[in-house]
Amino acid sequence: LGGVWPQDKERYDERAPVNAVEQLDCPILLLQGDEDKVVPPNQSEQFYLAAKAKGIPTCLKMYKGEQHGFRKAENIEDSLNSELYFFG
């Protein structure tokens, strides 16, 4: 998001995806590793809940043991199949 936390909190708030949910109206698929240190899982969970509260069709899939890039073959395959189903 750019900047140093907490000194640049305003920039973080301004750029945080969860604060832009009101601008969205399309279905959303979130694929998240439960050990992600770049985008902590709670951020995806907050985004998911905010989108659901707005009535946006939303799916959150949490991948156990994965980080910010999926490494396990079964999770890569599942995430790709999820994308195919989502866009299909």
C-alpha positions in Angstrom: 0.0 0.0 0.0 3.0 2.2 0.3 4.3 4.0 3.4 5.3 3.2 7.0 2.7 1.9 9.4 1.3 3.6 11.6 2.8 6.9 10.5 1.0 6.6 7.1 -2.3 5.2 8.5 -4.3 7.7 6.4 -2.7 6.3 3.2 -3.4 2.8 4.3 -7.0 3.6 5.0 -7.4 5.4 1.7 -5.9 2.4 -0.3 -7.4 -0.5 1.6 -9.6 -2.6 -0.6 -12.2 -3.1 2.2 -12.8 0.6 2.1 -13.8 0.4 -1.6 -16.5 -2.3 -1.3 -19.2 0.3 -1.7 -17.9 1.0 -5.3 -18.3 -2.7 -6.3 -21.3 -4.6 -7.7 -19.7 -7.6 -9.4 -19.2 -11.1 -8.1 -16.0 -11.7 -6.2 -13.8 -14.7 -5.7 -11.1 -14.5 -2.9 -8.4 -17.1 -2.8 -6.3 -16.8 0.4 -3.5 -18.7 2.1 -4.0 -19.0 5.8 -0.3 -18.3 6.5 -0.1 -15.3 4.2 2.1 -12.6 5.8 1.7 -10.1 2.9 -2.1 -10.0 2.9 -3.2 -11.4 6.3 -6.2 -13.8 6.2 -8.3 -11.4 8.4 -8.1 -8.8 5.6 -9.7 -11.2 3.2 -12.3 -12.2 5.8 -13.2 -8.6 6.4 -13.5 -7.9 2.7 -15.6 -11.1 2.3 -18.0 -10.0 5.1 -18.3 -6.4 3.8 -19.1 -7.7 0.2 -21.7 -10.2 1.6 -23.2 -7.4 3.7 -23.6 -5.3 0.5 -25.3 -8.3 -1.2 -22.5 -9.0 -3.6 -22.1 -12.7 -4.6 -18.8 -13.5 -2.9 -16.8 -16.6 -2.3 -13.8 -16.9 0.1 -11.6 -20.0 -0.1 -8.9 -20.3 2.5 -6.0 -22.7 1.7 -4.4 -24.3 4.8 -0.6 -24.1 4.9 -0.3 -21.6 2.0 1.2 -18.2 1.9 1.0 -15.3 -0.6 1.6 -17.7 -3.5 0.3 -21.2 -3.5 2.9 -23.9 -3.5 1.1 -27.2 -3.0 0.0 -28.8 -6.3 -3.4 -29.7 -5.0 -4.1 -26.1 -3.9 -2.8 -24.7 -7.2 -5.1 -27.1 -9.1 -8.1 -26.3 -6.8 -7.5 -22.6 -7.1 -7.3 -22.8 -10.9 -10.5 -24.9 -11.0 -12.2 -22.4 -8.8 -11.3 -19.6 -11.2 -12.5 -21.6 -14.1 -15.8 -22.3 -12.4 -16.1 -18.7 -11.3 -15.5 -17.2 -14.8 -17.2 -20.1 -16.6 
